[in-house]
Amino acid sequence: MKKLDWYILQKVLSTFVFVVFMLVLIICVIDFTEKNDDFMQNDVSREQIFKYYLTLFPYFAILLTPITAFIATVFVTAKLAAQTEIIAILASGVSFRRMLVPYFMAAVLIAAMSYVFMGYVIPNANKFRIGFELNYLKKPYFYSDRNIHLKIAENDYIYIDRYNNQRDIGYNVTLERIVDERLEDKLTAKRIHWDTATAKWSLKNWQRRQIFENTEVITSGGAAGDLDTLLNMSPSDFQNKERLQETLTIPELNDYIALQKSRGADDVQLYQIEKYIRYMQPFGVIILCFIGVIVSAKKSRRGTGFQIALGFLIAFIFIIFFILARAIAEAGSLNPILAVWIPNIIFSVVGVLMYNTVPR
């Protein structure tokens, strides 16, 4: 690697770290100012608050990575152009394409870091962060769905009229086993309750109807009875799932998506979108860095301030496209993979068109 590559690579990475630190620090200070009253009202300890912001800081840092990488690239390149260093580089026989190599290396390093943190590090930190917000900054959660239907095994289905997540009690329960469109076993109960001591479901006022080829067997009981512990359902299925997808690593996301598909749940697409975004964002970093070099490589009479302002404008447009793409994906009006990748596709085309206009 040449000294020029090290020179540009070091400048881009150091500027990126500085931009991330300053921007996220400002965001966290503003966030603390807004939430300080809630912390005081809920008597949150300093240790908890400190741990909360230790998890919030990297969350924002990774969330803003495409934008901060783009701004860092624009700032470094505009400064090089203003000091006529780019002219000197090109005049020495280095092609514009060759000059892009250290920028590409920096973008790949940032993108790889973004993927690892988004996929494996930040979700684990989010488990505490989101739990903290739900406990101290949100109102208590009450499960409000009615007529709950779940597929809990290949041939087993459960129906619950309503569920109280504060007491872990379900009312008017029906458990059915259907094989080849034929009902083989039906269990009904007035209540189903989670016993924390035995980690089992207990039934009250239950009746079981077993259907064989030539006969039926009906049993019932007024007292509590244990339900099979292999039942693929737990109280966590009825707890607050707000932003649950942000707390799952990529392997956990894959497992949860498979579980929800087996249950026939209607929220699978939300978790699929989260998974696709984690793969999309690193590529967005590379694309935006590429555009950042092109936007700021030419020396401007208006100075570096204009080029940096233009960079912020492009970053703002990218954010708008990303928000719209996510909304389209969640609405289900377009294939989620295609919808999530719309910003990258559009900005890739824009980058190629802009590259053809750069004087070499």
C-alpha positions as CSV (number, residue, x, y, z in Angstrom):
1,M,0.0,0.0,0.0
2,K,1.4,3.4,-1.0
3,K,1.8,6.4,1.3
4,L,-1.0,8.1,-0.5
5,D,-3.4,5.3,0.4
6,W,-2.4,5.4,4.0
7,Y,-2.7,9.2,4.0
8,I,-6.3,9.2,2.7
9,L,-7.4,6.1,4.6
10,Q,-6.2,7.6,7.9
11,K,-7.9,10.9,7.2
12,V,-11.2,9.3,6.3
13,L,-11.3,6.9,9.3
14,S,-10.2,9.5,11.9
15,T,-12.7,12.1,10.5
16,F,-15.4,9.4,10.6
17,V,-14.7,8.6,14.3
18,F,-14.7,12.3,15.1
19,V,-18.0,13.0,13.3
20,V,-19.6,10.0,14.9
21,F,-18.5,10.9,18.4
22,M,-19.5,14.6,18.2
23,L,-22.8,14.0,16.5
24,V,-23.9,11.1,18.8
25,L,-22.6,13.0,21.9
26,I,-24.9,16.0,21.0
27,I,-27.8,13.6,20.4
28,C,-27.3,11.9,23.8
29,V,-27.0,15.3,25.6
30,I,-30.3,16.4,24.0
31,D,-31.9,13.0,24.8
32,F,-30.8,13.3,28.5
33,T,-32.2,16.8,28.8
34,E,-35.6,15.6,27.5
35,K,-35.7,12.4,29.7
36,N,-34.2,13.8,32.9
37,D,-37.7,14.5,34.4
38,D,-38.7,10.9,33.8
39,F,-35.6,9.7,35.4
40,M,-36.2,11.8,38.5
41,Q,-39.9,10.8,38.7
42,N,-39.1,7.1,38.5
43,D,-36.1,7.4,40.9
44,V,-33.7,5.8,38.4
45,S,-30.2,5.4,39.8
46,R,-27.2,7.0,38.3
47,E,-25.7,3.6,37.5
48,Q,-28.7,2.6,35.5
49,I,-28.8,5.9,33.6
50,F,-25.1,5.6,32.9
51,K,-25.5,2.0,31.6
52,Y,-28.5,3.2,29.5
53,Y,-26.4,5.8,27.7
54,L,-23.6,3.3,27.3
55,T,-26.0,1.3,25.2
56,L,-27.7,4.2,23.5
57,F,-24.4,5.8,22.3
58,P,-23.4,2.8,20.1
59,Y,-27.0,2.4,18.9
60,F,-27.1,5.9,17.4
61,A,-23.5,5.5,16.2
62,I,-24.4,2.5,14.1
63,L,-27.8,3.8,13.1
64,L,-26.2,6.9,11.6
65,T,-23.1,5.1,10.1
66,P,-24.1,5.6,6.4
67,I,-24.6,9.3,7.0
68,T,-21.6,9.9,9.2
69,A,-19.4,8.0,6.8
70,F,-20.7,10.0,3.9
71,I,-20.1,13.3,5.7
72,A,-16.6,12.3,6.7
73,T,-15.8,11.4,3.1
74,V,-17.2,14.7,1.8
75,F,-15.3,16.7,4.5
76,V,-11.9,15.0,3.8
77,T,-12.2,15.1,0.0
78,A,-13.4,18.7,-0.1
79,K,-10.5,19.8,2.1
80,L,-8.1,17.9,-0.2
81,A,-9.6,19.6,-3.2
82,A,-9.5,23.1,-1.6
83,Q,-5.8,22.6,-0.9
84,T,-5.3,21.5,-4.5
85,E,-4.0,18.1,-3.3
86,I,-6.3,16.2,-5.6
87,I,-5.0,18.2,-8.6
88,A,-1.4,17.3,-7.5
89,I,-2.4,13.6,-7.1
90,L,-4.0,13.5,-10.6
91,A,-1.1,15.5,-12.1
92,S,1.4,12.9,-10.7
93,G,-0.1,10.2,-13.0
94,V,-2.5,8.7,-10.5
95,S,-5.9,8.1,-12.1
96,F,-9.1,9.1,-10.5
97,R,-10.1,5.5,-10.3
98,R,-6.9,4.6,-8.5
99,M,-7.4,7.5,-6.1
100,L,-10.8,5.9,-5.1
101,V,-9.0,2.8,-3.8
102,P,-8.2,4.1,-0.2
103,Y,-11.8,5.5,0.0
104,F,-13.1,2.1,-1.0
105,M,-11.0,0.4,1.7
106,A,-12.2,2.8,4.3
107,A,-15.8,2.3,3.2
108,V,-15.4,-1.5,3.4
109,L,-13.9,-1.3,6.9
110,I,-16.7,0.9,8.1
111,A,-19.3,-1.3,6.4
112,A,-17.9,-4.5,7.9
113,M,-17.9,-2.9,11.3
114,S,-21.4,-1.7,10.8
115,Y,-22.6,-5.3,9.8
116,V,-20.9,-6.9,12.9
117,F,-22.3,-4.3,15.3
118,M,-25.8,-4.3,13.7
119,G,-26.0,-8.1,13.5
120,Y,-24.5,-9.2,16.8
121,V,-23.4,-6.4,19.2
122,I,-26.1,-3.8,19.2
123,P,-29.0,-6.2,19.6
124,N,-27.6,-7.6,22.8
125,A,-27.1,-4.0,24.1
126,N,-30.7,-3.2,23.0
127,K,-32.0,-5.9,25.3
128,F,-31.1,-3.7,28.2
129,R,-31.8,-0.4,26.5
130,I,-35.3,-1.2,25.3
131,G,-36.1,-2.9,28.6
132,F,-35.0,0.2,30.4
133,E,-37.2,2.4,28.3
134,L,-40.2,0.2,28.7
135,N,-39.8,0.1,32.5
136,Y,-39.0,3.7,33.2
137,L,-40.1,5.8,30.2
138,K,-43.2,4.1,29.0
139,K,-46.6,3.3,30.5
140,P,-47.3,-0.2,31.8
141,Y,-48.1,-2.6,29.0
142,F,-51.4,-4.4,28.8
143,Y,-52.1,-7.1,26.3
144,S,-55.3,-6.1,24.5
145,D,-55.7,-8.6,21.6
146,R,-58.8,-10.7,21.6
147,N,-59.6,-14.0,19.9
148,I,-56.0,-15.2,19.8
149,H,-55.2,-18.0,17.4
150,L,-51.7,-19.7,17.5
151,K,-50.3,-22.7,15.8
152,I,-48.1,-24.2,18.5
153,A,-47.0,-27.5,16.7
154,E,-47.3,-29.1,13.4
155,N,-50.9,-30.3,14.1
156,D,-51.7,-28.4,17.3
157,Y,-53.6,-25.1,17.5
158,I,-54.7,-23.0,20.5
159,Y,-57.4,-20.4,20.8
160,I,-57.7,-18.0,23.7
161,D,-60.5,-15.5,24.0
162,R,-58.4,-13.0,26.0
163,Y,-55.2,-12.9,28.0
164,N,-54.2,-10.9,31.1
165,N,-50.4,-10.4,30.8
166,Q,-50.2,-8.9,34.3
167,R,-51.4,-12.1,35.9
168,D,-50.5,-14.6,33.1
169,I,-54.0,-15.9,32.8
170,G,-55.9,-16.8,29.7
171,Y,-59.7,-17.2,29.5
172,N,-61.9,-19.5,27.4
173,V,-59.2,-21.7,26.0
174,T,-59.4,-24.3,23.2
175,L,-56.6,-26.6,22.3
176,E,-57.1,-28.8,19.2
177,R,-55.1,-31.4,17.3
178,I,-56.0,-31.7,13.7
179,V,-54.4,-34.3,11.5
180,D,-55.2,-34.5,7.7
181,E,-58.2,-32.1,8.3
182,R,-59.5,-34.5,10.9
183,L,-60.1,-33.5,14.6
184,E,-58.4,-36.0,16.8
185,D,-58.2,-34.2,20.2
186,K,-59.9,-31.2,21.7
187,L,-59.3,-29.7,25.1
188,T,-61.3,-26.8,26.4
189,A,-60.9,-24.8,29.7
190,K,-62.4,-21.8,31.3
191,R,-58.9,-20.6,32.3
192,I,-55.3,-21.3,31.7
193,H,-52.7,-20.1,34.1
194,W,-48.8,-20.1,34.0
195,D,-47.4,-21.7,37.1
196,T,-44.0,-20.1,37.7
197,A,-43.0,-22.8,40.3
198,T,-43.4,-25.7,37.9
199,A,-43.0,-23.7,34.6
200,K,-46.2,-25.4,33.3
201,W,-49.6,-24.3,32.2
202,S,-52.5,-25.2,34.6
203,L,-56.1,-25.6,33.5
204,K,-59.3,-24.9,35.5
205,N,-62.7,-26.3,34.6
206,W,-61.4,-28.3,31.7
207,Q,-62.9,-30.9,29.4
208,R,-61.0,-33.1,27.0
209,R,-62.5,-34.9,24.0
210,Q,-60.4,-37.6,22.3
211,I,-61.7,-38.9,19.0
212,F,-60.7,-42.4,17.8
213,E,-61.9,-44.3,14.8
214,N,-64.9,-45.9,16.4
215,T,-65.3,-44.2,19.7
216,E,-64.8,-41.0,21.7
217,V,-63.4,-40.5,25.2
218,I,-64.5,-37.5,27.2
219,T,-62.8,-36.6,30.5
220,S,-63.1,-33.4,32.6
221,G,-62.0,-31.9,35.8
222,G,-62.9,-28.9,37.9
223,A,-59.5,-28.6,39.6
224,A,-56.3,-27.5,38.0
225,G,-54.4,-29.9,35.9
226,D,-51.0,-29.7,34.3
227,L,-50.7,-29.1,30.5
228,D,-47.9,-30.7,28.6
229,T,-44.7,-28.7,29.1
230,L,-43.8,-29.3,25.5
231,L,-46.5,-26.8,24.6
232,N,-44.8,-24.3,22.3
233,M,-46.2,-21.3,24.1
234,S,-45.0,-19.2,27.1
235,P,-46.0,-16.0,28.9
236,S,-43.3,-14.2,26.8
237,D,-45.5,-14.6,23.8
238,F,-48.0,-12.2,25.4
239,Q,-45.5,-9.6,26.7
240,N,-44.7,-6.3,25.1
241,K,-43.1,-6.9,21.7
242,E,-42.4,-3.3,20.9
243,R,-39.1,-3.1,19.0
244,L,-38.5,-6.7,19.8
245,Q,-36.8,-7.1,16.4
246,E,-34.1,-4.6,17.5
247,T,-33.1,-6.9,20.4
248,L,-32.5,-10.0,18.2
249,T,-29.1,-10.9,16.7
250,I,-29.2,-12.2,13.1
251,P,-29.3,-15.9,14.2
252,E,-32.0,-15.1,16.7
253,L,-33.9,-13.2,14.0
254,N,-33.7,-16.3,11.7
255,D,-35.0,-18.6,14.5
256,Y,-37.8,-16.2,15.5
257,I,-38.9,-15.7,11.8
258,A,-39.0,-19.5,11.4
259,L,-41.0,-19.8,14.7
260,Q,-43.5,-17.2,13.6
261,K,-43.9,-18.7,10.2
262,S,-44.7,-22.1,11.8
263,R,-47.4,-20.4,13.9
264,G,-48.9,-18.6,10.9
265,A,-48.3,-15.2,12.6
266,D,-49.0,-12.1,10.7
267,D,-46.0,-10.1,11.9
268,V,-43.3,-12.1,10.2
269,Q,-42.7,-9.4,7.6
270,L,-41.7,-6.9,10.3
271,Y,-38.8,-9.1,11.4
272,Q,-37.8,-9.9,7.8
273,I,-37.5,-6.2,7.0
274,E,-35.2,-5.8,10.0
275,K,-33.1,-8.6,8.8
276,Y,-32.9,-7.2,5.2
277,I,-31.9,-3.7,6.5
278,R,-29.0,-5.2,8.4
279,Y,-27.6,-6.5,5.1
280,M,-28.6,-3.4,3.2
281,Q,-27.0,-0.8,5.4
282,P,-23.3,-1.8,4.9
283,F,-23.7,-1.6,1.2
284,G,-25.3,1.8,1.7
285,V,-22.1,3.0,3.4
286,I,-20.0,2.0,0.4
287,I,-22.4,3.6,-2.1
288,L,-22.6,6.9,-0.1
289,C,-18.8,7.1,0.3
290,F,-18.4,6.7,-3.4
291,I,-20.9,9.5,-4.1
292,G,-19.2,11.6,-1.4
293,V,-15.9,11.5,-3.2
294,I,-17.5,12.5,-6.5
295,V,-19.4,15.3,-5.0
296,S,-16.4,16.9,-3.3
297,A,-13.5,16.0,-5.5
298,K,-13.7,19.0,-7.7
299,K,-12.4,22.3,-6.2
300,S,-15.3,24.8,-5.8
301,R,-15.1,28.5,-5.9
302,R,-17.8,28.6,-3.2
303,G,-15.4,26.8,-0.8
304,T,-15.6,23.6,1.2
305,G,-18.6,24.9,3.2
306,F,-20.8,24.7,0.1
307,Q,-19.6,21.1,-0.7
308,I,-20.2,20.0,2.9
309,A,-23.7,21.6,2.8
310,L,-24.3,19.8,-0.4
311,G,-23.2,16.6,1.3
312,F,-25.7,17.2,4.1
313,L,-28.4,17.7,1.5
314,I,-27.7,14.4,-0.2
315,A,-27.6,12.7,3.2
316,F,-31.0,14.1,4.0
317,I,-32.4,12.9,0.7
318,F,-31.0,9.4,1.4
319,I,-32.7,9.4,4.8
320,I,-36.0,10.4,3.2
321,F,-35.7,7.5,0.6
322,F,-34.8,5.1,3.4
323,I,-37.8,6.1,5.5
324,L,-40.1,5.8,2.5
325,A,-38.7,2.5,1.5
326,R,-39.2,1.1,5.0
327,A,-42.8,2.3,5.1
328,I,-43.4,0.7,1.7
329,A,-41.9,-2.6,2.9
330,E,-44.0,-2.6,6.1
331,A,-47.2,-1.8,4.1
332,G,-46.6,-4.9,2.1
333,S,-47.3,-3.1,-1.2
334,L,-43.9,-4.2,-2.6
335,N,-41.6,-7.2,-2.1
336,P,-39.7,-6.3,1.2
337,I,-36.3,-7.1,-0.2
338,L,-36.8,-4.9,-3.2
339,A,-38.4,-2.1,-1.1
340,V,-35.6,-2.1,1.4
341,W,-33.0,-1.9,-1.3
342,I,-34.7,1.0,-3.2
343,P,-32.3,3.7,-1.7
344,N,-29.2,1.7,-2.5
345,I,-30.4,1.0,-6.1
346,I,-31.3,4.7,-6.7
347,F,-28.2,6.1,-5.3
348,S,-26.0,3.5,-7.1
349,V,-27.5,4.7,-10.4
350,V,-27.0,8.3,-9.3
351,G,-23.4,7.6,-8.3
352,V,-22.6,6.0,-11.7
353,L,-24.1,8.9,-13.6
354,M,-22.1,11.4,-11.4
355,Y,-18.9,9.4,-11.9
356,N,-19.1,9.9,-15.7
357,T,-19.2,13.7,-15.2
358,V,-16.0,13.9,-13.0
359,P,-13.0,15.4,-14.9
360,R,-10.1,13.0,-14.8
